[in-house]
Amino acid sequence: GAVVSQHPSRVICKSGTSVKIECRSLDFQATTMFWYRQFPKQSLMLMATSNEGSKATYEQGVEKDKFLINHASLTLSTLTVTSAHPEDSSFYICSATTSGGASDTQYFGPGTRLTVL
Amino acid sequence: GENVEQHPSTLSVQEGDSAVIKCTYSDSASNYFPWYKQELGKGPQLIIDIRSNVGEKKDQRIAVTLNKTAKHFSLHITETQPEDSAVYFCAASQTGTYKYIFGTGTRLKVLA
C-alpha cells in the first residue's frame, strides 16, 4: 500500500516552454502532498506543501509564479514549471501523506528528471 | 529552525559487515524520525521510522535507535548485502506538521 506515482518519469524540453508534472496517490487519499527538488549528490530540498482544495505554501526562495502547484483532488497534485530555463533542470520528487492526520509518514514518488535545453 | 546533521557522508563496508549511520537534530520538539533509502534515479523509499516515545525499533536486518537526551538517532544495518548499496537519508519532523528536515545523506557502498 501507500504507492505514489509520477508522470512523466523523464522530460526534455526547450528553454521557454512550460512543463507539467503529475503526482498521484494510487491507493490512498492524500490531503497533503509535497514537492521537492534534488540536485545531483545532494539532499532533497522542499519546494512547497500542497493541501487539497487550497493554495500551496511555498518555501522561502521558491517562486510561486515559476512553479505552479495545483492540488485539485485527494489523489492528484500537479507541478508546472513555467518558462523553463536550463537552471530549472533537476530531479523533481513528490510525496504524499495519508489523509486523516494520523500518520506523519511521507510516501515518495519515483521522481521526474527534467532537462531544459 | 530544525537542523539535521548526518554522518558519515560516504561509507564502504564489506558484504556481511554492519553499517551504522548517525543523525543529530537540534529541535527538541521533533518527535518523528524516518529513514529513507534512495537508489540511483529513483525516489526515496521508507525503510524504517521511530517515534520519540520509543528508544529502539527493529525490522529484520535494519534497526533504528533514538537518544532523545542527546538528540541523535542512528540507523543500523546488519549482515549487509550488495543490494543495500544506496544513499540513505534521515529526517526529523513534528507530529501534525508533516514537514521533514532531511539530513545530507550517506552514500553506502557494500563491497562483494
Contacts between the chains, C-beta under 8 A, distances in Angstrom:
chain1	res1	chain2	res2	distance
A	4	B	43	7.7
A	6	B	43	7.6
A	32	B	98	5.4
A	34	B	98	7.6
A	34	B	99	7.9
A	41	B	107	8.0
A	42	B	104	7.7
A	42	B	105	7.6
A	43	B	89	6.5
A	43	B	102	4.8
A	43	B	103	6.8
A	43	B	104	5.1
A	43	B	105	5.3
A	44	B	44	7.2
A	44	B	89	7.1
A	44	B	102	5.3
A	46	B	99	7.0
A	46	B	100	7.4
A	49	B	98	7.3
A	49	B	99	6.8
A	93	B	43	5.1
A	93	B	44	7.4
A	95	B	43	8.0
A	97	B	98	5.2
A	101	B	96	6.7
A	104	B	32	4.5
A	104	B	34	7.9
A	104	B	93	5.9
A	104	B	95	5.7
A	104	B	96	7.7
A	104	B	98	6.1
A	105	B	34	6.4
A	105	B	46	6.3
A	105	B	49	6.5
A	106	B	34	7.5
A	106	B	46	7.9
A	106	B	98	7.0
A	106	B	100	6.3
A	107	B	46	6.9
A	108	B	36	7.3
A	108	B	43	4.0
A	108	B	44	4.7
A	108	B	45	7.1
A	108	B	46	7.9
A	109	B	43	5.2
A	110	B	42	5.6
A	110	B	43	4.6
A	111	B	41	7.3
A	111	B	42	6.5
A	111	B	43	4.6
A	113	B	41	7.4
